[in-house]
Amino acid sequence: MPRFSLFYFPGPHHIGAKIQLNSERSNYLCRALRLNIGDEINIFDGNGALFTAIISKANPRSTDVEITAARPPANSRLYSLTLAIGLIKGAAMDRALQRATELGAGKILLIQADRSNVPLKSDRIENKRGHWERVISASCEQCGQLYLPELKKPQTLEGVINQTENGIVFHSSGEAFPAQMSPVNRTAFIGPEGGWSDKELDLFLQNQMPRYKLGSTILRAETMPSVALGLIQQAQGWQ
């Protein structure tokens, strides 16, 4: 798969279908990649299917492509990996989502934690989710991930816990992370920049969730998803 030639477009798609790229995508394809009429790109639908499309109109403001070939959906992972993360501010949240996508998160649950300090009014939630979904899809394009992670709207910690399985918590009070873990559906809980509150730690304890620490170094909340998910993937054998 050529580098930088993978584009996300929600499906369904079929051979012969035509897709019009918006101005941002068209400008990137024509001016940054310097592609022209007759060149091919790859597109994916977020559900594992990969398609080949040929450029039929090349214009930095509006480019058209036509699907010429389709590949059956790629096999999904045997076990799901979920990231449950406390909301953090601005670009740090974008970077956390990017890294979680690259490390194989199939679902991302957003938590309005006690120390998130990111108040989201109802009229802004959908706008933010739309932005974060674009961040995730761009990350898929970069790393070649054909399954788009599902992004849930912000919820309380209790609400998130009730819809997860095999949750593990990363906190300085925990034990050393194990070298091996049984490959199962698993959820990694990452706190916001201020960390988990005592009330939230008690909630994890009530739900019998194991805690793990990463030595004495204090990592940023935006760094933790890549470290945590990478450790889980390694311990479970990169399913």
N, C-alpha and C positions, 0 to 999 in steps of 0.2 A: 504494500500500500504506500504510494508516494507520500512523502512528508508534506503536511499542510494541505492536502487535497481532500480531506474528509469534512463534510458539512452535514449538520443536523437539520432535517426537515420532518416535522410530524407526519405520520402516514395516515391512512394506508397509501401505498404507491403501487404502480403496475407499469410494465413495459409499454412504452409509447406515451406515457403521461408527460406533460410539460409543466415545468415549474419556473416561476418568475422570481428572481432574487431581488431583494430590496436594495436600496442605494448603498447601504453599508457593505453588504456582501458583494455587490457588483463591483464597487470600487476596490475592495480587497482582492477580488479575483482578477480583475483586469489590470490594475496598476501595481499591486504588491506582488502577485504571483505571475503577472504578465501572460496570462492565458488568453486564448483567442478562439474564434469560431473553429470547431473541429476538435478542440482539445477535450480531454475527458476529466471528470472529477468523480469522486465517490461520495455518496450521500447515505445516511442511515436514518432509520425512523425512531430510534430510541428503544425499540423492542427486539433488537438483535439482528434485524435484517439489513443487508448491505446492497446497495444498488450502484450501477455504473451509469453515468449520465454524460451526454455529449453537449458541448456548448453550441447552441444554434443561433444565438444573438449575443454579441459581446459589446457592452456599453457600460462605462463606469457608473452610470445612473440606473440602468435597468438591464439586467442580463437574463437571458432565457436558456434553460437547459432541458434536454429531453432524455428520459430514462431509456436505456438501450439494453440493460441486462440486470438480472436480479439473482442474488444468492440466498439460499435458504437461511432462516435465522440461525445465528450462532448458538451453541449450547450455553445455557445459563449456568451459573455456578451451582455446585451441588448444595452448598450451604449459604445462607444469606448473612451478610454482615451489615449491621445497622449502627449508625452514629447518632447518639442522642447528645446534643450540645447546648449548653446555656448560651443565650444570645450575647454577642459581643459587638462592639461598635464598628461602624464604617468598613474600611477596606480590610481590616483584620478578619471580619466575618467572611468576606469574599475569599480571602486566602485560605481560610479554614475549609470552606466548601470545595475549593479547587483541589486541595490536597486529599480531602476525604474521597472525592470522586476518583482521583488517580490511584488511590490505595484500595479501591474496590468496594466502597460502600454502596449497597443496593438501595438503602433507604436512609434518609436524614430526617431526624426528628428535632425540632427546635423547641427549646425550653425557656420559658420566661422565668428564669431563676431569681431567687431572692436578691442576688447581687449582680444581676445582669446590667442594671442601670441603662437599659435601652427600652424606654417606654414606647410602645407602639399603639397608636390610636387605631381604631377599627378601619378608618378611611385610608390609612397608610399601609396596612398589612398586605393587601393585595399588590400594591405597587412594589413594596419591598420583595415580596415573593416572586413577582415577575422578574425583577432584577436578579435575584439569587438563582432563579431557574436559568436565566441566560448565562450566568457565571458557570453553572454546572454543565450546561450543554457545550459551552466553549471549551471547558476542561475535557469533556468527552472527545471533542474534535481533536484536541491536541494530543491526547494519550491513546486514542484509538479504541476507547471503551464504547461498545455498540449498544449497551443497555443504559438508558438514562436513569440515574438514581431518582427515586420518588422523594419529593420534598414535601413534608407536612407543615401546616401552619403552626405558629407558636402555641404551646400549651403549657399547663402547669406541670411540674415534675411528677406529681401523683398521676396525672392523666397519661403521661408518657410511660411511666412504669407499668401501668395497667395494660398497655398494648405491646409490651416487649417480652422477650424470653431470654434466659441465660444472660442476664445483665451483669456487667462487671464495672466497678467504679475505680477511677484513677484518682488517688489522693495520697498525700504524704504520710498518712497514718496507716497505710496498708502494708501488705507483705511484698516481698520481692516477686516480680513477675515470673511465672514459670517458663521453663524452656520449651515445654510441650503441653498442648491442650487437646482434648478430644475435639474433632471437627464437627461442630454443631452450629445451628443458627445462633448468632450471638450479638449482643448489643453492648457497645462501649459508651459509658457515660462520662462526658467531659464537662467540667464546670466552666463558668465564665471567668473573666480576668480576676474577679474578687474571690474566686473559689466557692465551694459549697458552704452554705450556712450550717450551723449546728442542727437546726430543724431538718434540713435536707439530709444531712448525714444520718440523723435518727430514722428518717424515712427509708433510706437505703438499708439500714440495719434491720428495721422491721420486716423488710422484704428479703432478708437474708442474702443480700448481694455481696460477693467478695470484693475486697478493696486491694488494689495493687499500687505500689509506689515505683518511681523511677529514680532511685538513688536520692541524693540530697539536692540535686539541681532543680530549681524552680523554672519550669518552662512556661512560655506564653500560651494562652488559650488557643491562639491560632496555630501554634506549633504542635500542640498535643494530638490533634486528630491524625496527623501523618505518623507520629511516633506510635500512638496507641494502636492504630489499625495495622501498621507495619508489623508490630510485635505480635498481634493476634494472627495475622496471616502467616507469619513465620512459624509460630507455635502450632498452628493448625495444618501446616503443610501446603499453604497457598492453593487452596481448593478453587 
